[in-house]
């Protein structure tokens, strides 16, 4: 917990869970995803939500697109996001050299500038991890929890606009 201003508290404001702060959960999720292709389907929302809840861990250059992709995910669902991701991978092919196509997310609100949220109603520290797994109660239950974190992330950022 070296990035935590208070012992037992994450830099996003969440209280540390049994595995530690959100970074500990995030790294455990990334490790588990490598052995579980079904769990890996939620990789993009996990990364976007984590970096938007912990912007100091990400790169400022990408936060706006991560905010837009998270909105797209909550609005259109996981399958639509996976289709866009596959399209991006194809465009980023070394032979195509087309770069990223931001058209699918261009209509979504940009990231609010200036401040960052200090509270999220759902965080990674709250994810249950049973028997060393985040999907012990099934992939759909895990997916619903990731969607809840994504929604909470968007709500917190949007509250800055009010």
Residue pairs with C-beta under 8 A, 6 or more apart in sequence:
1 7
1 8
1 10
1 16
1 20
1 21
3 11
3 21
3 23
3 56
4 10
4 11
4 16
4 21
5 11
8 15
8 16
9 15
9 16
9 21
10 16
10 21
10 22
10 23
10 54
10 123
10 125
11 21
11 22
11 54
11 56
12 22
12 53
12 54
12 117
12 118
12 120
12 123
13 118
13 119
13 120
13 123
14 21
14 22
14 120
14 123
14 124
14 125
14 126
15 125
16 125
17 25
17 125
17 126
17 127
18 129
19 25
19 28
19 125
19 129
20 125
21 125
22 50
22 53
22 54
22 123
22 124
22 125
23 54
23 57
25 124
25 125
25 127
25 129
26 46
26 50
26 124
28 129
28 134
29 46
29 124
29 127
29 134
30 43
30 46
32 39
32 133
32 134
32 135
33 39
33 40
33 43
33 46
34 40
36 135
38 135
38 139
39 134
39 135
39 139
39 142
41 78
41 82
41 139
41 143
42 78
42 142
42 143
42 146
44 69
44 73
44 81
44 82
44 85
45 70
45 73
45 78
45 81
45 146
45 147
45 149
45 150
46 146
47 66
48 66
48 67
48 69
48 70
48 73
48 150
48 153
49 70
49 124
49 146
49 149
49 150
49 153
50 57
50 124
51 57
51 58
51 62
51 63
51 66
52 58
52 63
52 66
52 67
52 70
52 153
52 157
53 117
53 120
53 123
53 124
53 149
53 153
53 156
55 63
55 116
58 66
63 111
64 110
64 111
65 100
65 102
65 105
67 108
67 109
67 110
67 111
67 154
67 157
68 102
68 105
68 106
68 108
68 109
68 110
68 111
69 81
69 84
69 105
70 150
70 153
70 154
71 105
71 108
71 109
71 154
72 80
72 81
72 84
72 104
72 105
72 108
73 80
73 81
73 147
73 150
74 147
74 150
74 151
74 154
75 108
78 143
84 104
84 105
87 101
87 104
88 100
88 101
90 96
91 98
91 99
91 100
91 101
92 98
92 99
92 100
109 158
109 161
111 157
112 157
112 158
112 160
112 161
114 160
115 160
116 160
117 156
117 157
117 159
117 160
119 156
120 149
120 152
120 153
120 155
120 156
121 152
121 155
121 156
122 145
122 148
122 149
122 151
122 152
123 149
123 152
124 149
127 134
127 145
127 149
128 134
128 136
128 137
128 145
129 136
130 136
130 137
134 142
135 141
135 142
